[in-house]
Amino acid sequence: MTPSRVLVTGATSRLGQAVGRCLRRHGHIAHATSRTKLDETVLSLFEQIHHLDLSDPAGLGEIREQFDSIIHVAAAYQKTPRYMMRVNGMGTSALAEWAVSRDIPRLVCVSSMAVYGEVNVDEVSAATSVRHSNPYGLSRWAADCYLHSLRSQLSSVCVRSCAIVGQDSDYHFLSKILKDMTAQQPVIQVSNPDFLFNNVIHEDTLASFLVHLALTHQSNFSSVPVGSTGAIPLSEIIGRMSSATKYRGQVDWIASTSRPFCIDVGPAVQLGLRPMQTSETIDRWLKDALTEIIL
Protein backbone atom coordinates (compact mmCIF):
# COMPACT_ATOMS: atom_id res chain seq x y z
CA MET A 1 0.00 0.00 0.00
CA THR A 2 1.30 3.45 -0.95
CA PRO A 3 1.95 5.53 2.18
CA SER A 4 -0.42 8.45 2.71
CA ARG A 5 0.81 11.94 3.48
CA VAL A 6 -1.08 13.39 6.44
CA LEU A 7 -0.84 16.82 8.07
CA VAL A 8 -1.53 16.81 11.83
CA THR A 9 -2.27 20.09 13.60
CA GLY A 10 -1.48 20.41 17.30
CA ALA A 11 1.65 18.27 17.52
CA THR A 12 2.43 19.32 21.10
CA SER A 13 -0.77 17.81 22.52
CA ARG A 14 -0.85 14.27 23.86
CA LEU A 15 -3.48 13.38 21.27
CA GLY A 16 -1.41 14.92 18.47
CA GLN A 17 1.55 12.79 19.53
CA ALA A 18 -0.64 9.67 19.71
CA VAL A 19 -1.81 10.38 16.14
CA GLY A 20 1.84 10.78 15.06
CA ARG A 21 2.77 7.43 16.62
CA CYS A 22 -0.17 5.71 14.94
CA LEU A 23 0.67 7.10 11.50
CA ARG A 24 4.32 6.18 11.89
CA ARG A 25 3.45 2.66 13.07
CA HIS A 26 1.42 2.08 9.90
CA GLY A 27 4.09 3.43 7.56
CA HIS A 28 2.47 6.73 6.61
CA ILE A 29 4.23 10.08 6.21
CA ALA A 30 3.18 12.53 8.89
CA HIS A 31 3.87 16.24 8.93
CA ALA A 32 2.70 18.38 11.84
CA THR A 33 2.01 21.95 12.80
CA SER A 34 2.82 23.60 16.10
CA ARG A 35 2.84 27.16 17.41
CA THR A 36 5.51 26.40 20.04
CA LYS A 37 9.00 24.91 20.11
CA LEU A 38 8.98 21.10 20.27
CA ASP A 39 11.14 18.67 22.22
CA GLU A 40 13.02 15.79 20.61
CA THR A 41 10.34 13.23 21.50
CA VAL A 42 7.73 15.05 19.44
CA LEU A 43 10.16 15.87 16.62
CA SER A 44 10.96 12.19 16.15
CA LEU A 45 7.31 11.38 15.38
CA PHE A 46 6.97 13.59 12.31
CA GLU A 47 8.72 13.97 8.98
CA GLN A 48 8.57 17.75 9.24
CA ILE A 49 7.19 20.37 11.64
CA HIS A 50 5.58 23.53 10.27
CA HIS A 51 5.14 26.58 12.47
CA LEU A 52 1.46 27.54 12.56
CA ASP A 53 -0.57 29.60 15.01
CA LEU A 54 -4.26 29.26 14.19
CA SER A 55 -5.03 32.55 15.91
CA ASP A 56 -3.22 34.05 12.88
CA PRO A 57 -3.34 31.33 10.19
CA ALA A 58 -1.33 33.29 7.59
CA GLY A 59 1.38 30.66 8.15
CA LEU A 60 -0.65 28.19 6.10
CA GLY A 61 0.69 29.92 3.00
CA GLU A 62 4.21 28.80 3.94
CA ILE A 63 3.30 25.10 3.79
CA ARG A 64 4.14 23.96 0.27
CA GLU A 65 3.85 20.17 0.56
CA GLN A 66 0.84 18.27 -0.77
CA PHE A 67 -1.20 16.05 1.56
CA ASP A 68 -3.83 13.35 1.21
CA SER A 69 -5.66 14.41 4.36
CA ILE A 70 -5.54 16.59 7.47
CA ILE A 71 -6.13 15.52 11.08
CA HIS A 72 -7.02 18.71 12.94
CA VAL A 73 -6.24 18.34 16.66
CA ALA A 74 -5.14 21.87 17.57
CA ALA A 75 -7.56 23.90 19.70
CA ALA A 76 -7.74 26.59 22.36
CA TYR A 77 -9.06 25.72 25.83
CA GLN A 78 -9.80 27.87 28.86
CA LYS A 79 -8.95 31.14 27.09
CA THR A 80 -11.02 34.26 26.47
CA PRO A 81 -14.17 33.78 24.33
CA ARG A 82 -12.68 35.98 21.60
CA TYR A 83 -9.46 33.94 21.46
CA MET A 84 -11.29 30.58 21.43
CA MET A 85 -13.47 31.73 18.54
CA ARG A 86 -10.43 33.03 16.67
CA VAL A 87 -8.58 29.70 17.01
CA ASN A 88 -11.34 27.09 17.11
CA GLY A 89 -13.83 28.76 14.80
CA MET A 90 -11.99 31.06 12.40
CA GLY A 91 -8.75 29.05 12.55
CA THR A 92 -10.59 25.89 11.47
CA SER A 93 -12.36 27.77 8.69
CA ALA A 94 -9.01 29.05 7.38
CA LEU A 95 -7.56 25.53 7.52
CA ALA A 96 -10.55 24.13 5.62
CA GLU A 97 -10.36 26.83 2.95
CA TRP A 98 -6.65 26.14 2.57
CA ALA A 99 -7.40 22.41 2.16
CA VAL A 100 -9.91 23.18 -0.60
CA SER A 101 -7.44 25.49 -2.36
CA ARG A 102 -4.78 22.74 -2.26
CA ASP A 103 -7.16 19.97 -3.40
CA ILE A 104 -6.70 18.03 -0.14
CA PRO A 105 -9.69 15.68 -0.19
CA ARG A 106 -10.29 14.94 3.52
CA LEU A 107 -10.22 16.77 6.83
CA VAL A 108 -10.84 15.05 10.18
CA CYS A 109 -11.57 17.54 12.95
CA VAL A 110 -11.41 16.74 16.66
CA SER A 111 -14.44 18.51 18.05
CA SER A 112 -15.93 18.27 21.54
CA MET A 113 -18.99 17.11 23.44
CA ALA A 114 -19.12 20.75 24.57
CA VAL A 115 -20.91 21.60 21.29
CA TYR A 116 -24.08 20.09 22.80
CA GLY A 117 -24.10 22.68 25.55
CA GLU A 118 -26.41 21.90 28.46
CA VAL A 119 -27.48 18.32 27.74
CA ASN A 120 -31.10 17.47 28.52
CA VAL A 121 -31.18 13.79 27.44
CA ASP A 122 -29.96 10.58 29.08
CA GLU A 123 -27.93 9.50 26.03
CA VAL A 124 -26.18 11.77 23.53
CA SER A 125 -26.11 10.49 19.95
CA ALA A 126 -25.16 11.86 16.56
CA ALA A 127 -28.77 13.09 16.25
CA THR A 128 -28.90 14.98 19.57
CA SER A 129 -29.76 18.66 19.18
CA VAL A 130 -27.16 21.29 20.04
CA ARG A 131 -28.01 23.66 22.93
CA HIS A 132 -25.25 26.22 23.52
CA SER A 133 -24.19 27.02 27.06
CA ASN A 134 -20.58 28.28 26.97
CA PRO A 135 -18.15 30.11 24.64
CA TYR A 136 -15.88 27.08 24.21
CA GLY A 137 -18.71 24.88 22.98
CA LEU A 138 -19.91 27.66 20.69
CA SER A 139 -16.44 28.05 19.15
CA ARG A 140 -16.34 24.31 18.45
CA TRP A 141 -19.84 24.40 16.98
CA ALA A 142 -18.80 27.27 14.69
CA ALA A 143 -16.03 25.04 13.28
CA ASP A 144 -18.48 22.17 12.76
CA CYS A 145 -20.91 24.46 10.93
CA TYR A 146 -18.21 25.84 8.67
CA LEU A 147 -17.04 22.37 7.68
CA HIS A 148 -20.65 21.45 6.94
CA SER A 149 -20.93 24.48 4.65
CA LEU A 150 -17.97 23.17 2.60
CA ARG A 151 -19.39 19.65 2.26
CA SER A 152 -19.60 19.87 -1.54
CA GLN A 153 -15.88 20.74 -1.76
CA LEU A 154 -14.28 18.87 1.14
CA SER A 155 -14.99 15.50 2.77
CA SER A 156 -14.92 16.14 6.51
CA VAL A 157 -15.91 14.54 9.78
CA CYS A 158 -16.16 16.15 13.22
CA VAL A 159 -15.33 13.72 16.03
CA ARG A 160 -17.02 15.03 19.17
CA SER A 161 -14.76 13.85 21.92
CA CYS A 162 -15.60 13.19 25.54
CA ALA A 163 -12.92 12.99 28.27
CA ILE A 164 -9.63 11.90 26.64
CA VAL A 165 -7.43 9.94 29.03
CA GLY A 166 -3.79 8.89 28.82
CA GLN A 167 -0.53 9.71 30.53
CA ASP A 168 -1.19 13.42 30.78
CA SER A 169 -4.83 14.50 30.51
CA ASP A 170 -5.98 17.60 32.37
CA TYR A 171 -9.16 18.93 30.81
CA HIS A 172 -11.86 16.80 32.46
CA PHE A 173 -13.26 16.16 35.90
CA LEU A 174 -11.80 12.64 36.26
CA SER A 175 -8.24 13.94 35.90
CA LYS A 176 -8.92 16.57 38.55
CA ILE A 177 -10.25 13.93 40.94
CA LEU A 178 -7.20 11.75 40.24
CA LYS A 179 -4.87 14.62 41.07
CA ASP A 180 -6.73 15.28 44.33
CA MET A 181 -6.57 11.60 45.26
CA THR A 182 -2.88 11.42 44.43
CA ALA A 183 -2.30 14.49 46.62
CA GLN A 184 -4.37 12.81 49.38
CA GLN A 185 -6.79 15.70 49.69
CA PRO A 186 -8.90 15.04 52.80
CA VAL A 187 -12.31 15.38 51.09
CA ILE A 188 -13.32 14.95 47.44
CA GLN A 189 -16.81 15.75 46.21
CA VAL A 190 -18.43 13.83 43.35
CA SER A 191 -22.01 13.53 42.09
CA ASN A 192 -24.16 10.87 40.36
CA PRO A 193 -22.76 7.67 41.94
CA ASP A 194 -25.30 5.35 40.29
CA PHE A 195 -25.20 6.83 36.81
CA LEU A 196 -23.91 4.49 34.10
CA PHE A 197 -20.89 6.22 32.62
CA ASN A 198 -19.01 5.72 29.34
CA ASN A 199 -17.97 9.32 28.64
CA VAL A 200 -14.28 8.50 28.38
CA ILE A 201 -11.89 7.38 25.63
CA HIS A 202 -8.20 6.53 25.66
CA GLU A 203 -5.95 8.74 23.53
CA ASP A 204 -4.63 5.73 21.59
CA THR A 205 -8.16 4.52 20.78
CA LEU A 206 -9.13 7.97 19.55
CA ALA A 207 -5.88 8.39 17.59
CA SER A 208 -6.47 5.09 15.76
CA PHE A 209 -9.99 6.22 14.85
CA LEU A 210 -8.78 9.58 13.57
CA VAL A 211 -6.13 7.94 11.40
CA HIS A 212 -8.69 5.45 10.05
CA LEU A 213 -11.01 8.31 9.09
CA ALA A 214 -8.17 10.30 7.52
CA LEU A 215 -7.36 7.36 5.25
CA THR A 216 -10.87 6.15 4.41
CA HIS A 217 -13.62 8.73 5.07
CA GLN A 218 -15.62 9.41 1.90
CA SER A 219 -18.92 11.09 2.85
CA ASN A 220 -19.38 14.84 2.40
CA PHE A 221 -19.81 15.60 6.09
CA SER A 222 -20.34 13.60 9.28
CA SER A 223 -20.33 14.39 12.98
CA VAL A 224 -20.21 11.71 15.67
CA PRO A 225 -19.65 11.56 19.42
CA VAL A 226 -17.17 9.00 20.74
CA GLY A 227 -16.72 7.17 24.03
CA SER A 228 -16.26 3.67 25.41
CA THR A 229 -18.68 0.75 25.51
CA GLY A 230 -20.09 -1.16 28.47
CA ALA A 231 -21.06 1.78 30.69
CA ILE A 232 -20.43 1.24 34.41
CA PRO A 233 -21.58 3.19 37.50
CA LEU A 234 -19.54 6.26 38.26
CA SER A 235 -19.15 5.00 41.82
CA GLU A 236 -17.25 1.99 40.46
CA ILE A 237 -14.91 4.27 38.50
CA ILE A 238 -14.24 6.41 41.58
CA GLY A 239 -13.63 3.21 43.55
CA ARG A 240 -11.03 2.02 41.03
CA MET A 241 -9.31 5.41 41.18
CA SER A 242 -9.33 5.37 44.99
CA SER A 243 -7.82 1.89 45.07
CA ALA A 244 -5.14 2.70 42.46
CA THR A 245 -4.01 5.83 44.34
CA LYS A 246 -4.40 4.26 47.82
CA TYR A 247 -6.58 7.22 48.67
CA ARG A 248 -7.11 7.61 52.41
CA GLY A 249 -9.49 10.56 52.42
CA GLN A 250 -13.26 10.79 52.17
CA VAL A 251 -15.43 10.81 49.04
CA ASP A 252 -18.62 12.86 49.51
CA TRP A 253 -21.39 12.17 47.03
CA ILE A 254 -23.30 15.41 46.52
CA ALA A 255 -26.31 16.53 44.50
CA SER A 256 -25.54 17.13 40.83
CA THR A 257 -25.69 20.61 39.33
CA SER A 258 -26.20 19.23 35.80
CA ARG A 259 -27.95 16.29 34.18
CA PRO A 260 -25.71 13.23 33.70
CA PHE A 261 -25.64 11.51 30.33
CA CYS A 262 -23.89 8.69 28.49
CA ILE A 263 -22.88 8.42 24.84
CA ASP A 264 -24.24 6.34 21.96
CA VAL A 265 -21.07 5.25 20.16
CA GLY A 266 -22.94 3.18 17.54
CA PRO A 267 -22.57 5.68 14.66
CA ALA A 268 -18.84 6.06 15.40
CA VAL A 269 -18.43 2.27 15.42
CA GLN A 270 -20.08 2.19 11.98
CA LEU A 271 -17.41 4.64 10.80
CA GLY A 272 -14.60 2.46 12.17
CA LEU A 273 -14.19 3.27 15.87
CA ARG A 274 -12.96 0.28 17.87
CA PRO A 275 -13.85 1.28 21.43
CA MET A 276 -12.61 -0.39 24.57
CA GLN A 277 -14.91 -1.31 27.43
CA THR A 278 -15.22 1.54 29.92
CA SER A 279 -13.60 -0.53 32.67
CA GLU A 280 -10.62 -1.31 30.39
CA THR A 281 -10.28 2.37 29.41
CA ILE A 282 -10.20 3.42 33.07
CA ASP A 283 -7.72 0.72 34.10
CA ARG A 284 -5.38 1.51 31.22
CA TRP A 285 -5.57 5.23 31.98
CA LEU A 286 -4.78 4.71 35.66
CA LYS A 287 -1.78 2.57 34.76
CA ASP A 288 -0.53 5.20 32.28
CA ALA A 289 -1.18 8.23 34.48
CA LEU A 290 0.13 6.83 37.76
CA THR A 291 3.26 5.46 36.08
CA GLU A 292 3.89 8.98 34.73
CA ILE A 293 3.46 10.45 38.22
CA ILE A 294 5.86 7.93 39.77
CA LEU A 295 8.49 8.57 37.08
Sequence and secondary structure as in RCSB ss.txt:
>XXXX:A:sequence
MTPSRVLVTGATSRLGQAVGRCLRRHGHIAHATSRTKLDETVLSLFEQIHHLDLSDPAGLGEIREQFDSIIHVAA
AYQKTPRYMMRVNGMGTSALAEWAVSRDIPRLVCVSSMAVYGEVNVDEVSAATSVRHSNPYGLSRWAADCYLHSL
RSQLSSVCVRSCAIVGQDSDYHFLSKILKDMTAQQPVIQVSNPDFLFNNVIHEDTLASFLVHLALTHQSNFSSVP
VGSTGAIPLSEIIGRMSSATKYRGQVDWIASTSRPFCIDVGPAVQLGLRPMQTSETIDRWLKDALTEIIL
>XXXX:A:secstr
    EEEEE TTSHHHHHHHHHHHHTT EEEEEESS   HHHHTT SEEEE  TTSGGGGGG     SEEEE   
  SS HHHHIIIIIIIHHHHHHHHHHTT  EEEEEEEGGGGBS  SSEE TT   B  SHHHHHHHHHHHHHHHT
TTT EEEEEEE EEESSS  SSHHHHHHHHHHTT SEEEEE TTSEE  EEEHHHHHHHHHHHHHH  SSEEEEE
   BS EEHHHHHHHHHHHHT  SEEEEE  SS   EE  HHHHHTT    BHHHHHHHHHHHHHHHHH 
